[in-house]
Each structure stands twice: as C-alpha cells, then as structure tokens.
C-alpha cells in the first residue's frame, strides 16, 4: 500500500468512515487500525506457502511418511473450513479486536513452536494451531474493514488484499534462500513467527478501542445466510475461484515441466503467476468499490481465463508469458470474492456471516480441486482433460458470478 493510499484511508476514517464517530476516535487509533489490518493480512498465508518449497526437507527431518505429508498439505483447507465456520460464534463471545489478537497469538505460537518438535504428529498439531489463527483472520478482516471503514471499503480492501498477496509471495520466494543461507529448515520456517508477533502489537494496543456492540455488528447465523440465493452464490463463487487458484499453485509448474520447460523456467512462471496478485490487489478493490454492478468484472476475469487456458491447450510453450499473464488476471476473481463480502452487505455482522459461510465451505471445494486435477492427469496421461476440468470450473464461476454481481444486499433476502 502506498503512503498516499494509507493517508487517504486514515483521513477518511478520521472523518467518519468508521462506525465510531470521528470526534470520539483519535487519529493515532485510525493509524493503528490501518497498520493492524495490513500486518494481520501479511501473516495469513505465510504458514502455508512457506512449507511447500521445503516439504522434502521437513518430511526427511521429521521422518514423515508420504501419507502424513499429504495430510500436511491438506491441513490448510481443513482448518480454514472448520475455524472459519466458528468465527461468527467467537466474534459474539470475544468481540472482533480480542478475537483477532487471539488469532494472531495462535498463529505466532504455532509457527514458532512447530519447528522445535521432532515428530510428525506434534508438527501437524502445532501447524493446525497456526492455521486456526489464519482461518479466523480470513473471516475477520473483511468484517473489520466494514466495521471501521464503511465509507472506504475499496481503499482498505486494497490494503489487506495487497498485503495478503505480498505475504503469500514473500513466504513462497524467501523460504528457500533462508534455508540456503542458514542450512536449517527449522529456522527457515520458524522465522515467520516473528512476523506474527509484530502483527500482534497494534491489536493489543487496540483492545481498549473496540467499539460497543450493536445489532448491526452481531454476526448473522450462517444457516440464515445459506438459505438465501446470494449466500449460496457467494459460496460457489468463492469455492470455484479458490479451486482454480489451488490447482494453478499446485500443478502449473509441473504441467509446464512435463511439456518440456526446464525446472528453473517453470518455477519462474509460477513465481510470476503468484506475484501478479500484488499489482492487481493494488488497483482492483478501489475500482470494484466504486460501482454497484460487478458483472463486467466477472466477465473480464472469465475472458482472461478462457484465453489463457486456450493458449495452454493449443501451445503451452509458445506464448507462455502471455498465457500466464492472462490466467493471473483471471485469478483476480479472488479479490472480487473478498470485495463482495463488504459491498453486498450493509452491516459488519452480515459481512462476518457471508465471509464465514463462503470461506468455510469454499475452501473445502478448493481442496478438492488439485486432487481431481491430478487424478485426471494420472488417468489420461495428459493435460487436456485436467485443463477441461479447469474450464468447467471457470465457466461455473462466470455463471454464478453474473448472479452475485448484481447490485443487491444480503440483508434484504435473509429469512426471519
């Protein structure tokens, strides 16, 4: 986030952008909120993307079987689904600020202590502790943006999606160099606990500044959300785009290598695909928040996906930079899915419920994506059938996105 963007967000909040009247909230509290959202977002994916590059070293160091290593790679989506669904209940009991502080503490402790154990099961258990914090943070950040910055949803969504993408990319790119410099996979993974500790500081300072509870800030029951068409559309939109993203993160480099690209080049392509999320997160949320009808965004993302997938189908090694760029733009559907939580609701309570329902079920759908993709590749021995699966998911994402993109509010369709 640029300094100008942060200044805009902070000034807007100080002028009444929050549910707390501006006259009762000092400017330093506004800056703490901006910093707290950014630093929390930076940490939500480090525990996931730092493990993949060192999976061989972790498995060898802990004596992990292939089956247990498979559990480790599946653990993020399971934790995101379970703890994401519990977040609205935890909000009602603890409040948003205390809950996020507790989530960041769990994340910090899990990341810091899992590198100290010498057996697979404690490592898995402590990884689950860390991932529980990330899961709760996933649901809470859109809620906090809606609660504190309702008039600047676009600016603050830019903050947290950009820092989320930055943390994801840094953890994926920096972990191996740290290993090479230190010679220790434990240090290379454990260093991210320090990031979580830094993120915890502003939320500890903000504990006494949490606004009073109101009917609009109490999370709506997830069952009520899922009984609405919009609630189900949000689940499907988030789930299909997440499944495609997990497929690309897990299989893109392998697919290019199997087609004849070198390991170094394929790794570069995957890094580029991941890094595209950073500039897109800087630009898109502000644009999305300025309009009420988002169907044009849905259509553009689909068109980019369709063109990129067609290129991979016809000529994967010629024009790979173009295909990767187009698919990377299509994957900005994730940013739109997060933006929907705030722009399709009027209150922070509804935002929390829509975020929790979409992410808890959506991540389970996402976890199935890479498995089905790999199974189709194994059964057919090629990549056309798996790419066809991605095309079906992208088309489903378009269909449900065109429904969800219409200008409506969740609260207008909630059953009594």
SEBA-785943 format. One record per atom (N, C-alpha, C): z, y, x; residue in one letter. Coordinates in steps of 0.05 Angstrom, whole numbers, plus 5000, padded with zeros to 4 digits. Layout:
ZYXA ...
! end
This chain:
500049765017X 500050005000X 500050255018X 498250445012X 498250685028X 500550865021X 501151055040X 503251245035X 502751415010X 500251485006X 499551644982X 500051494957X 499451224957X 499951064933X 502851044927X 504450994949X 507250974945X 508451234935X 507451464945X 508451724936X 507851764907X 505351684899X 504551714871X 506351554853X 506851304861X 508551124845X 511351234843X 512451324865X 515151424865X 515451684849X 513451864852X 513652114837X 513352054807X 511551874800X 511151814772X 513651704760X 514951524774X 517451404764X 519551624762X 519751794781X 521752004780X 521252204758X 518752204748X 518152394726X 518252254699X 519452024698X 519851894672X 518251644668X 517151534690X 515551294689X 517251044683X 519851064685X 521550834681X 522850854654X 524150624646X 525650624621X 528250784624X 528950854649X 531251024654X 530451314655X 531651494640X 530851774641X 530951884669X 528952044676X 528652144703X 531052304712X 532252454694X 534452624702X 536852464710X 537052214703X 539352054710X 538851864733X 536451884746X 535851704768X 535051854793X 536651844814X 535951984839X 533351884851X 532152054867X 529651984879X 529951744899X 532251724912X 532551504931X 532651234917X 533451234892X 533450984876X 530550914870X 528851104864X 526051054859X 524750924884X 525351044907X 524150934931X 525250654937X 527750604931X 528850334935X 527350134917X 526750214892X 525250044874X 522449984885X 521150184895X 518450144906X 518549954930X 520450014948X 520749834971X 521549554964X 523449544944X 524349274936X 522249104924X 520449224907X 518249074896X 516348974917X 515649164936X 513749094957X 514848874975X 517348894984X 518448705003X 518948434989X 519748434964X 520048184950X 517348034947X 515248184940X 512648064938X 511647944964X 512348074986X 511447985013X 512547705019X 514747635006X 516147375012X 515447144994X 514147194972X 513946994951X 512246754959X 510446784978X 508646554986X 509046465014X 510746595030X 511046515058X 511946235062X 513746145044X 514745875046X 512645655040X 510445745028X 508345555020X 506145545042X 505045785048X 502645795065X 503345755094X 505945775102X 506745725129X 506845425136X 507245255116X 507544965121X 504944835126X 502844905111X 500244765113X 499244745141X 499144965156X 498044945184X 499644765202X 502244715196X 503944555213X 504744295200X 503244205180X 504043965166X 504243725184X 502343705203X 502443475222X 504943485239X 505543725250X 507943755267X 510543705251X 510643805227X 513043765210X 513443465204X 511243335196X 511343055189X 512142885213X 511042945236X 511742795260X 514642855269X 515543095268X 518143175276X 520343055259X 519843025233X 521842925215X 521442625208X 519342505218X 518742225211X 517942195183X 516342375173X 515442385145X 513142195141X 513342035120X 511041865112X 508942035098X 506541915095X 504442065082X 505142125053X 506641945040X 507441985012X 509342215010X 511342235029X 513242455028X 511842725034X 509942715053X 508442955059X 506843045035X 505842855019X 504542924994X 506443064974X 508942964973X 510943094956X 511343374965X 511543424991X 511943685002X 509743884994X 507243784995X 505043964987X 504944014957X 506043824941X 506043864912X 508544014902X 510544034919X 513144154911X 512844444901X 511144604913X 510944884904X 510244904874X 508244764865X 507444784837X 509644674818X 510944464827X 513144354810X 515444554808X 516144684830X 518344874830X 517545124814X 515045214817X 514145444803X 514145394773X 513445154765X 513445084736X 516245074726X 518044924739X 520744894730X 522345154730X 522545274752X 524245514755X 523045754741X 520345764740X 519045974725X 519845974696X 519945724684X 520645704656X 523545774650X 525245744670X 528145804667X 528746104671X 526846254682X 527446534689X 528246704665X 526946694642X 527846864619X 530846804612X 531646554612X 534446494606X 536246614628X 535446594653X 537046704674X 537247014673X 535047134664X 535047424660X 537147504640X 537247354618X 539247424597X 542047404607X 542547214625X 545247174635X 546047364658X 544147424676X 544747574700X 543647854701X 541447904686X 540048154689X 537948144711X 535948314710X 533648294728X 534448334757X 536148544763X 536748614790X 538448394804X 540448304790X 542148094802X 540647834805X 538947774786X 537347524788X 535447534812X 534047764816X 532247774838X 533747764865X 536047894866X 537647874891X 538447584896X 539247444875X 539947154878X 537546994887X 535247054875X 532746914882X 532046954912X 532247204921X 531547254949X 533647134968X 536147114959X 538146984975X 537546684978X 536746564955X 536046274956X 533546234974X 531646414972X 529246384988X 529946405018X 531646605024X 532446645052X 533946405063X 535946305048X 537546085057X 535845825060X 534045785041X 532345545042X 530445545066X 529145775071X 527245795093X 528745775120X 531145885121X 532645895147X 533845625154X 534845485134X 536345245139X 534744985139X 532344995126X 530844735126X 529844665153X 529644855171X 528644795198X 530944685216X 533344665205X 535644565221X 536144275216X 534844155196X 535443875189X 533543695204X 534243435205X 532743235220X 531743005203X 531843035177X 530942825159X 529142935137X 527342785126X 525442885106X 526742985080X 528642825069X 529742905043X 531243165044X 533043215064X 534243485064X 532243705068X 530043655083X 527943855086X 526643915059X 526143705043X 524943745017X 526843894998X 529443824999X 531443954982X 531644254989X 531744315014X 532044595022X 529444755017X 527244615019X 524644735012X 524644804982X 525744634965X 525944684937X 527744924931X 529844954947X 531645184944X 530045444949X 528545444971X 526845674978X 524745734957X 523445514947X 521345554928X 522445644901X 524845564894X 526045664869X 526245964869X 526946074892X 527046374894X 524346494890X 522246374902X 519546474899X 518646454870X 519346234857X 518546194829X 519746404811X 522346464814X 523646664798X 522446944804X 521946994829X 520647254836X 517947284824X 516447064822X 513747084809X 513947194781X 515947104766X 516247194738X 517447464737X 519347524755X 520847774753X 519348024761X 517548004780X 516248244790X 514548384768X 512848244753X 511548384731X 513548504711X 515748364706X 517748464688X 519048724698X 519748734724X 520948964736X 519049204736X 516449144741X 514449364740X 514349484712X 514349314692X 514149404664X 516749564657X 519049464667X 521549594660X 521849864673X 521249884699X 521750134714X 519450324716X 516950214713X 514650384717X 512550344694X 513350374669X 511450314647X 509050504646X 509350744658X 507150924658X 505450904683X 506250734702X 504850694727X 504550404733X 503850244712X 503549964716X 501349904737X 499150054736X 496950004755X 497850044784X 499150274789X 500050334816X 501950134827X 503950054810X 505949864820X 504949574820X 502949514803X 501749244806X 500149234831X 498849454839X 497549474865X 499449414887X 501849524886X 503949484906X 504549184909X 505249054887X 506248784891X 504048584895X 501648624883X 499448434889X 498448464917X 498448704928X 497548744955X 499448624975X 502048664971X 504048544989X 504248244985X 503748144961X 503647854957X 501347734973X 498947864972X 496647764987X 497147795017X 498448005025X 499048055054X 500947835064X 503047775049X 504947575058X 503647295059X 501847235039X 500446985039X 498746955064X 497247165070X 495347155093X 496847145120X 498947305122X 500447315148X 501647045153X 502946915133X 504146655138X 502146445145X 499746455133X 497646265139X 496546305167X 496246565175X 494946625201X 496746635225X 499246705221X 501046755243X 502746515251X 503046315234X 504846095240X 503945935264X 501445865267X 500445715290X 500845875316X 500046135317X 500546285342X 503546285350X 505346305330X 508246295336X 508946025348X 507845815337X 508345545348X 507345525376X 504945625381X 503745605408X 505345775428X 506445995419X 507946165437X 510746055443X 511945935422X 514745835425X 514945545431X 512945385424X 513045105427X 514744965407X 515645105386X 517444985366X 516445035338X 515944815324X 515144855296X 517444955279X 519844895287X 522244985273X 522445285273X 522045405297X 522145695299X 519845815283X 517445695285X 515045805272X 515445815242X 516945625230X 517445625201X 519945795195X 521945775211X 524545905205X 524446205206X 522546315222X 522446605225X 522046745199X 520846615179X 520346745153X 522946795137X 525046655145X 527646715132X 528547005138X 527847105161X 528547385168X 527047575149X 524647515142X 523147685123X 524647695096X 525647465087X 527147465062X 529747625063X 531047615086X 533547765090X 532948065088X 530848165100X 530048445098X 529448515069X 528148345054X 527448405026X 529948415008X 532048275016X 534448265000X 535948535001X 535648685023X 537248925027X 536949125004X 534449214997X 534249414976X 535349314949X 535149054943X 536148964917X 539148944916X 540448904939X 543348924940X 544249214935X 542649404946X 543249684941X 542749764913X 540949624899X 540249694872X 541949564850X 543749394858X 545349244838X 546749424819X 547849654829X 549349834811X 547550024796X 544850004800X 543050184787X 541350044765X 542149804758X 540649664737X 540949804710X 538849854696X 539049994670X 540449824650X 541749934629X 543149784609X 541249614593X 542249384583X 540549204567X 539949334540X 537549274530X 536749364504X 535149144491X 534449174466X 532948964452X 530248924465X 529049144475X 526449124487X 526448984514X 528748974527X 528948854554X 529848564553X 530648464530X 531548194527X 529048014525X 528747814543X 526447644542X 526047504516X 523547484507X 522847334483X 522947034489X 523646874470X 523646584473X 520846484480X 520646304499X 518046204507X 516546064484X 518045924467X 516745794445X 515345984427X 516446214422X 515146414405X 512546514418X 512546544444X 510146634458X 507946424455X 508746174460X 506745964460X 505745894432X 507045994411X 505945964384X 503946174377X 503446364394X 501346564389X 498846494404X 496546584393X 493946534406X 493946674433X 495046914435X 494947054460X 496646914481X 498946804474X 500546664492X 499146424504X 497746274487X 496346034496X 493946114513X 492546334505X 490346434521X 491246514549X 493546644551X 494546724577X 495246484595X 496346274583X 496946034598X 494345914609X 492245894592X 489745774601X 488345944621X 488446204618X 487146384637X 488546364664X 491146374664X 492646354689X 492246074702X 492345874685X 492145594696X 489445534707X 487245614694X 484545554704X 484045714730X 484745974731X 484146124756X 485946014779X 488445934773X 490145824794X 489045554804X 488045394786X 486945134795X 484545174813X 482845364807X 480545414824X 481445524851X 483445704851X 484445814876X 485645594893X 487245414882X 488545204897X 486445014908X 484344964893X 482144794903X 480844924927X 480245174926X 478945314948X 480745324972X 483345384969X 485145394991X 485345115005X 485344904988X 485844644999X 483344505010X 481044564998X 478644405004X 476344555016X 476344815015X 474044975023X 473144915052X 475144925071X 474444875099X 473444595103X 474744405090X 473944125093X 471144075083X 470444205060X 467744175049X 465644285069X 466144525080X 464244645099X 464044475125X 466244365134X 466144185158X 464543935152X 464843825128X 463343585121X 460343635119X 459643885113X 456843965111X 455644015139X 457344025160X 456344065187X 457344305201X 459044465189X 460144705202X 462444625221X 462744765243X 464844705262X 467544765250X 469644635261X 472344675251X 473144965254X 472445095276X 473245375281X 471845555260X 469345515255X 467845675236X 468945635208X 469445385201X 470445325174X 473245455170X 474945445191X 477545575189X 477245875186X 475245995200X 474746285197X 473946355169X 472246185157X 471346235130X 473746225110X 475546035114X 477846015097X 479646255100X 480046335125X 481646575130X 480446825117X 477846845119X 476447075106X 476747065076X 476446825064X 476746795035X 479546885027X 481546805042X 484346875036X 484847175039X 483747285061X 484147565067X 482847755048X 480747665034X 479447835014X 481247934992X 483447784988X 485347854967X 486648124973X 486948194998X 488348445005X 486848694996X 484348735004X 482948974994X 482548974964X 482048744953X 481648724924X 484248804909X 486548714920X 489048784907X 489649084909X 488549214929X 488949504932X 487349664911X 485049554903X 483249704886X 483449634857X 483649374851X 483249284823X 485449354803X 488049324810X 490049374789X 489949654777X 489449854794X 489250124783X 486950154763X 484750034770X 482450044752X 483049894726X 484349664728X 484949504705X 486849634686X 488749784698X 490749914681X 489750164667X 487450264675X 486350504663X 484750444637X 484150194632X 482650124608X 484249924591X 483649914566X 484949724548X 483349474544X 480749494546X 479049254542X 478149154570X 478948904576X 478548794603X 476348584604X 474748564583X 472748354583X 470548394604X 470048644611X 467948694632X 468948574659X 471548604665X 472548484690X 472248184689X 472948064667X 472647774664X 469847684670X 467947834658X 465047754661X 464147794690X 465048004704X 464248044732X 465347824749X 467947754745X 469047544762X 467547274758X 466847224733X 465346974727X 462546984741X 461247214739X 458547234752X 458747184782X 460847294794X 461147254823X 461646964830X 463446834814X 463946554817X 461346394814X 459846444793X 457446294787X 455446314810X 455046564820X 453146594842X 454146464868X 456646484874X 457746364898X 457646054897X 458345944874X 458245644871X 455445544872X 453545694860X 450745614862X 449745614891X 450545814906X 449845824934X 450945584949X 453445504944X 454545274958X 453145014949X 452345004924X 450944764914X 448244734928X 446744954930X 443944944940X 443844954970X 445345134983X 445145175011X 447745255023X 449645065027X 452345135035X 452545265062X 450745205081X 451045315108X 449245545114X 447545625095X 445845865098X 446846065077X 447746285087X 448846495069X 451746445063X 453146295080X 455946225074X 457746465071X 457246675088X 458846915086X 458447045058X 456047035048X 455447145021X 456946985000X 456646715001X 457946544981X 460946574982X 462046595006X 464946625008X 465846894997X 464347105002X 465047364991X 464947364961X 462947244949X 462647234920X 464947074908X 465646854919X 467846694909X 470446834912X 470846974935X 473247134939X 473547354918X 471347484910X 471547684889X 472247554863X 471047324857X 471647174833X 474547104831X 475847044854X 478646964854X 480447194849X 479347444847X 480947674838X 481847644809X 480847434796X 481847374769X 484847334769X 485947254792X 488847234794X 490247504790X 489147714802X 490247974799X 490148064770X 487948004756X 487648074728X 489747914711X 490147664718X 492147504703X 494847624706X 495647724729X 498247854733X 498348114718X 496148264718X 496048524704X 496248484674X 495148264663X 495348214635X 498248204625X 500048094641X 502848074633X 504048344625X 503248554639X 504248824633X 502648974613X 499948954614X 498349124596X 497948994569X 498648744565X 498548614539X 501248604525X 503248734536X 505848744524X 506849034523X 508749084504X 509849354502X 512549374516X 514049154518X 516749154528X 517048974552X 519149024568X 519548854592X 520448574584X 521748544561X 522548284551X 520148114544X 518148224532X 515748074525X 514148014551X 514148204570X 512848164595X 514047914609X 516747904610X 518047684623X 517347414610X 517247404583X 516647154569X 513747074573X 511847264573X 509047204577X 508547114605X 509847244624X 509647164652X 510746884657X 513146834645X 514446574650X 512846344637X 511946384613X 510446164599X 507746114613X 506346324621X 503746294634X 504046164661X 505946254677X 506246144704X 507445864704X 509345814687X 510545544688X 508545324681X 507145364660X 505145164652X 502645184669X 501845434675X 499445484691X 499545354718X 501845364731X 502045244758X 501844934757X 502744814735X 502344524732X 499344464730X 497944624715X 495044594714X 493744624742X 494744824756X 493744884783X 494144644802X 496444514799X 497044294817X 495144054813X 494044034788X 492243814783X 489443864794X 488744114798X 486044184807X 485244064833X 486744104855X 485943984881X 485843674880X 487643554865X 487643264862X 485043164850X 484243284827X 481843204814X 479343254831X 479343474845X 477143544862X 476843334884X 479143264897X 479043064918X 478242784908X 479142714884X 478542464872X 475542434867X 474342654856X 471442654851X 469842624877X 470842764898X 469442734924X 469642454934X 471942324931X 472242054941X 470541854925X 470341894899X 468841714882X 465841744886X 464841994891X 461942034892X 461042054921X 462842104940X 461942134968X 460542394974X 460442574955X 459142824960X 460743054948X 459443294947X 460843534938X 459743644912X 457543544902X 456443654877X 458243604853X 459243364850X 461043304827X 463543474828X 464843494852X 467243674853X 466543964846X 464244064856X 463444334850X 462844374820X 461844164808X 461344174779X 464044204764X 466144064774X 468744094762X 469744384764X 469244514787X 470044794791X 468444964771X 465844904768X 464245064750X 465245044721X 466144804713X 467244774686X 469844944683X 471544934704X 473945094703X 473345394701X 471445484717X 470645764717X 469545844689X 467945674677X 466845734651X 469145744630X 471045564632X 473345574614X 474945824618X 475145914643X 476546164649X 475146394636X 472446394637X 470946604624X 471446614594X 471246374581X 471446364552X 474146464543X 476346374555X 478946454547X 479546744555X 478346824578X 478747104587X 477547304569X 475247234557X 473947424538X 475647464513X 477247254506X 479047284483X 481547444492X 482647384515X 485047514524X 484547804532X 482047864540X 481348134549X 481148344527X 481248254502X 481048454480X 483648624479X 483448874471X 485749054471X 487748994448X 489848844455X 491848764435X 494548754449X 496748714434X 499348684445X 500648434435X 502048294452X 503448044445X 505348084422X 506848294422X 508948334402X 507848344374X 505348414371X 504148444344X 503648164331X 503647954347X 503047694336X 505347494339X 507647584348X 509947404352X 511047304325X 511447044322X 512646944297X 515547014295X 516547044272X 519447104268X 521146864274X 
! end
